[in-house]
């Protein structure tokens, strides 16, 4: 048996027996008609949650991209893109 199934088995967790009883009880109920108002509300809520999760996912991706660009493009700091040493005057180089 796979670990993912074994964790939720009655052999490992005796409290899971209640889930089997609840499932059998719920299967005895008749299905809800498609034109039920609560079903329509459920569908609207599900669509709203889906849209919200998509917006959060897009915001996460944009934020990660901005952080990446700030870290690796220099983020507007003139020192970060200039890795060469500044040119010295010949007089300074000779120590005079």
ROSE-4610 file (N, C-alpha, C; in Angstrom, 1 decimal, always signed):
// ROSE-4610
residu = [X/X/X/X/X/X/X/X/X/X/X/X/X/X/X/X/X/X/X/X/X/X/X/X/X/X/X/X/X/X/X/X/X/X/X/X/X/X/X/X/X/X/X/X/X/X/X/X/X/X/X/X/X/X/X/X/X/X/X/X/X/X/X/X/X/X/X/X/X/X/X/X/X/X/X/X/X/X/X/X/X/X/X/X/X/X/X/X/X/X/X/X/X/X/X/X/X/X/X/X/X/X/X/X/X/X/X/X/X/X/X/X/X/X/X/X/X/X/X/X/X/X/X/X/X/X/X/X/X/X/X/X/X/X/X/X/X/X/X/X/X/X/X/X/X/X/X/X/X/X/X/X/X/X/X/X/X/X/X/X/X/X/X/X/X/X/X/X/X/X/X/X/X/X/X/X/X/X/X/X/X/X/X/X/X/X/X/X/X/X/X/X/X/X/X/X/X/X/X/X/X/X/X/X/X/X/X/X/X/X/X/X/X/X/X/X/X/X/X/X/X/X/X/X/X/X/X/X/X/X/X/X/X/X/X/X/X/X/X/X/X/X/X/X/X/X/X/X/X/X/X/X/X/X/X/X/X/X/X/X/X/X/X/X/X/X/X/X/X/X/X/X/X/X/X/X/X/X/X/X/X/X/X/X/X/X/X/X]
num = [1/1/1/2/2/2/3/3/3/4/4/4/5/5/5/6/6/6/7/7/7/8/8/8/9/9/9/10/10/10/11/11/11/12/12/12/13/13/13/14/14/14/15/15/15/16/16/16/17/17/17/18/18/18/19/19/19/20/20/20/21/21/21/22/22/22/23/23/23/24/24/24/25/25/25/26/26/26/27/27/27/28/28/28/29/29/29/30/30/30/31/31/31/32/32/32/33/33/33/34/34/34/35/35/35/36/36/36/37/37/37/38/38/38/39/39/39/40/40/40/41/41/41/42/42/42/43/43/43/44/44/44/45/45/45/46/46/46/47/47/47/48/48/48/49/49/49/50/50/50/51/51/51/52/52/52/53/53/53/54/54/54/55/55/55/56/56/56/57/57/57/58/58/58/59/59/59/60/60/60/61/61/61/62/62/62/63/63/63/64/64/64/65/65/65/66/66/66/67/67/67/68/68/68/69/69/69/70/70/70/71/71/71/72/72/72/73/73/73/74/74/74/75/75/75/76/76/76/77/77/77/78/78/78/79/79/79/80/80/80/81/81/81/82/82/82/83/83/83/84/84/84/85/85/85/86/86/86/87/87/87/88/88/88/89/89/89/90/90/90/91/91/91/92/92/92/93/93/93/94/94/94/95/95/95/96/96/96]
x = [+0.8/+0.0/+0.9/+0.5/+1.3/+1.2/+2.2/+2.2/+1.1/+0.8/-0.3/-1.6/-1.8/-3.1/-3.1/-1.9/-1.8/-2.0/-1.5/-1.7/-3.2/-4.0/-5.5/-6.2/-5.6/-6.3/-6.7/-7.7/-8.2/-7.2/-6.3/-5.3/-4.4/-4.0/-3.0/-3.8/-4.9/-5.6/-7.1/-7.4/-8.8/-9.9/-9.5/-10.5/-11.0/-10.3/-10.7/-11.9/-12.3/-13.5/-14.7/-14.7/-15.8/-16.0/-14.9/-15.0/-15.8/-15.5/-16.2/-17.7/-18.1/-19.5/-20.1/-19.4/-20.0/-20.1/-19.2/-19.3/-20.5/-20.7/-21.9/-23.2/-23.2/-24.4/-24.7/-23.7/-23.8/-24.2/-23.7/-24.1/-25.6/-26.2/-27.6/-28.5/-28.0/-28.8/-29.0/-30.2/-30.4/-29.5/-29.1/-28.3/-29.1/-28.3/-28.9/-29.2/-30.4/-30.7/-29.8/-29.6/-28.7/-29.3/-30.6/-31.2/-31.4/-30.8/-30.9/-30.2/-30.8/-30.1/-28.8/-28.7/-27.5/-26.4/-26.7/-25.7/-25.2/-26.1/-25.7/-24.7/-25.0/-24.2/-22.8/-22.8/-21.6/-20.7/-21.4/-20.6/-20.0/-20.8/-20.3/-19.1/-19.2/-18.1/-16.9/-17.1/-16.0/-15.3/-16.0/-15.4/-14.7/-15.2/-14.6/-13.2/-13.3/-12.0/-11.0/-11.4/-10.5/-9.9/-10.7/-10.1/-9.2/-9.5/-8.6/-7.3/-7.3/-6.1/-5.2/-5.9/-5.1/-4.5/-5.2/-4.6/-3.5/-3.6/-2.5/-1.3/-1.5/-0.5/+0.3/-0.5/+0.1/+0.9/+0.4/+1.1/+2.4/+2.3/+3.5/+4.6/+4.2/+5.2/+5.8/+5.0/+5.5/+6.4/+6.1/+6.9/+8.3/+8.2/+9.5/+10.3/+9.7/+10.5/+11.1/+10.4/+10.9/+12.1/+11.9/+13.0/+14.3/+14.1/+15.1/+15.8/+15.0/+15.6/+16.4/+15.8/+16.5/+17.8/+17.8/+19.1/+20.1/+19.7/+20.7/+20.9/+20.1/+20.3/+21.0/+21.1/+21.8/+20.8/+19.5/+18.5/+18.7/+19.4/+19.6/+20.8/+21.5/+22.7/+23.8/+24.5/+25.5/+26.7/+27.0/+28.1/+28.0/+26.8/+26.6/+27.0/+26.8/+27.1/+28.6/+29.3/+30.6/+31.6/+32.1/+33.0/+34.5/+34.8/+36.2/+36.6/+37.9/+38.4/+38.4/+38.2/+38.3/+39.7/+39.7/+41.0/+41.7/+43.0/+43.8/+44.6/+44.9/+45.8/+47.2/+48.0/+49.4/+50.2/+49.9/+50.6/+50.2/+49.0/+48.6/+49.1/+49.3/+49.8/+51.2/+52.0/+53.4/+53.7/+52.7/+52.8/+53.4/+53.4/+54.0/+53.0]
y = [-1.2/+0.0/+1.2/+2.2/+3.5/+4.2/+5.0/+5.7/+6.7/+7.4/+8.4/+7.8/+6.6/+5.9/+5.3/+4.8/+4.2/+5.2/+6.4/+7.5/+7.7/+7.6/+7.8/+6.5/+5.4/+4.2/+4.0/+3.2/+2.9/+2.1/+1.4/+0.6/+1.5/+2.6/+3.5/+4.5/+5.0/+6.0/+5.6/+5.1/+4.5/+5.6/+6.9/+7.9/+8.0/+7.5/+7.5/+6.6/+5.8/+5.0/+5.8/+7.0/+7.9/+8.5/+8.6/+9.2/+8.2/+6.9/+5.9/+5.9/+6.1/+6.1/+7.4/+8.5/+9.8/+9.7/+9.0/+8.9/+8.0/+6.9/+6.1/+6.8/+7.6/+8.4/+9.4/+10.1/+11.1/+10.5/+9.3/+8.7/+8.3/+8.2/+7.8/+9.0/+10.3/+11.4/+11.5/+12.0/+12.1/+13.3/+13.2/+14.3/+15.6/+16.7/+18.0/+18.4/+18.9/+19.3/+20.4/+20.4/+21.5/+22.9/+23.0/+24.4/+24.9/+24.2/+24.6/+25.9/+26.9/+28.2/+28.0/+27.1/+27.0/+26.4/+25.6/+25.1/+26.3/+27.2/+28.3/+29.2/+29.4/+30.2/+29.5/+28.2/+27.4/+27.6/+27.5/+27.7/+29.1/+30.1/+31.5/+31.7/+31.1/+31.2/+30.5/+29.3/+28.6/+29.3/+30.0/+30.8/+32.0/+32.6/+33.8/+33.3/+32.2/+31.7/+31.3/+30.7/+30.4/+31.6/+32.7/+34.0/+34.6/+34.5/+35.1/+34.4/+33.1/+32.3/+32.6/+32.8/+33.1/+34.5/+35.4/+36.8/+36.7/+35.9/+35.8/+35.1/+34.1/+33.4/+34.4/+35.2/+36.2/+37.2/+37.7/+38.7/+38.1/+36.8/+36.1/+36.0/+35.7/+35.6/+36.9/+38.0/+39.3/+39.8/+39.5/+39.9/+39.1/+37.9/+37.1/+37.6/+38.0/+38.5/+39.9/+40.7/+42.0/+41.8/+40.9/+40.7/+40.2/+39.3/+38.7/+39.8/+40.7/+41.8/+42.8/+43.1/+44.0/+43.4/+42.1/+41.5/+41.3/+41.0/+40.6/+41.7/+42.7/+43.8/+45.0/+45.0/+46.2/+47.1/+47.0/+47.7/+49.2/+49.8/+51.2/+51.7/+50.9/+51.3/+51.3/+52.5/+52.6/+51.7/+51.5/+50.7/+49.2/+48.7/+47.3/+46.8/+47.6/+47.2/+47.5/+48.3/+48.7/+47.8/+46.8/+45.9/+46.2/+47.1/+47.5/+48.5/+48.5/+49.5/+50.9/+51.9/+53.2/+53.5/+54.3/+54.7/+55.6/+55.4/+56.3/+57.3/+58.4/+59.3/+58.8/+59.0/+58.5/+59.0/+60.2/+60.7/+59.9/+59.5/+58.7/+57.3/+56.8/+55.4/+55.3/+56.3/+56.2/+56.5/+56.9/+57.1/+58.5/+59.4/+60.7/+61.7]
z = [+0.0/+0.0/+0.0/-0.8/-0.8/+0.5/+0.8/+2.1/+2.1/+0.9/+0.9/+1.2/+0.9/+1.2/+2.6/+3.0/+4.3/+5.4/+5.2/+6.3/+6.6/+5.6/+5.8/+5.9/+6.2/+6.4/+7.9/+8.0/+9.4/+10.2/+9.5/+10.3/+11.0/+10.4/+11.0/+11.9/+11.5/+12.2/+12.4/+13.6/+13.8/+13.7/+13.8/+13.7/+12.3/+11.3/+9.9/+9.6/+10.6/+10.4/+10.3/+11.0/+11.0/+9.6/+8.8/+7.5/+6.6/+6.7/+6.0/+6.3/+7.5/+7.9/+7.3/+7.4/+6.9/+5.4/+4.7/+3.2/+2.8/+3.6/+3.3/+3.5/+4.6/+4.9/+3.8/+3.3/+2.3/+0.9/+0.6/-0.6/-0.7/+0.5/+0.6/+0.2/+0.2/-0.1/-1.6/-2.1/-3.5/-4.1/-5.3/-5.9/-6.0/-5.9/-6.0/-7.4/-7.7/-9.1/-9.6/-10.9/-11.5/-11.4/-11.3/-11.3/-9.8/-8.9/-7.4/-7.2/-6.5/-6.3/-5.5/-4.6/-3.8/-4.7/-5.7/-6.7/-7.5/-7.9/-8.7/-7.9/-6.6/-5.7/-5.5/-5.4/-5.3/-6.5/-7.7/-8.9/-9.0/-8.7/-8.7/-7.7/-6.5/-5.6/-6.1/-6.7/-7.2/-8.3/-9.2/-10.3/-9.7/-8.6/-8.0/-7.4/-6.7/-6.1/-7.2/-8.3/-9.3/-9.9/-10.1/-10.7/-9.7/-8.4/-7.4/-7.3/-7.4/-7.4/-8.6/-9.7/-11.0/-10.8/-10.2/-10.0/-9.0/-8.0/-7.0/-7.6/-8.4/-9.1/-10.1/-10.8/-11.7/-10.9/-9.8/-8.9/-8.4/-8.0/-7.5/-8.5/-9.8/-10.9/-11.2/-11.2/-11.5/-10.4/-9.2/-8.1/-8.1/-8.4/-8.5/-9.7/-10.8/-11.9/-11.5/-10.8/-10.4/-9.5/-8.5/-7.6/-8.4/-9.3/-10.1/-10.9/-11.5/-12.3/-11.4/-10.2/-9.3/-8.8/-8.6/-8.1/-9.1/-10.3/-11.4/-12.5/-12.5/-13.5/-12.9/-11.6/-10.9/-10.3/-10.7/-10.0/-10.0/-11.0/-11.1/-10.3/-9.6/-8.9/-9.9/-10.1/-11.1/-10.7/-9.5/-9.0/-9.4/-9.5/-9.6/-11.0/-12.0/-13.4/-13.8/-13.0/-13.3/-12.5/-13.1/-12.3/-12.5/-13.5/-13.7/-12.7/-12.4/-11.5/-12.1/-11.3/-11.9/-12.4/-13.5/-14.1/-13.1/-12.9/-12.0/-12.9/-12.3/-13.0/-12.9/-13.9/-13.9/-12.6/-12.1/-11.0/-9.7/-9.6/-8.5/-8.5/-9.7/-9.9/-9.5/-9.7/-9.4/-7.9/-7.1/-5.7/-5.4/-6.3/-6.1/-5.5]
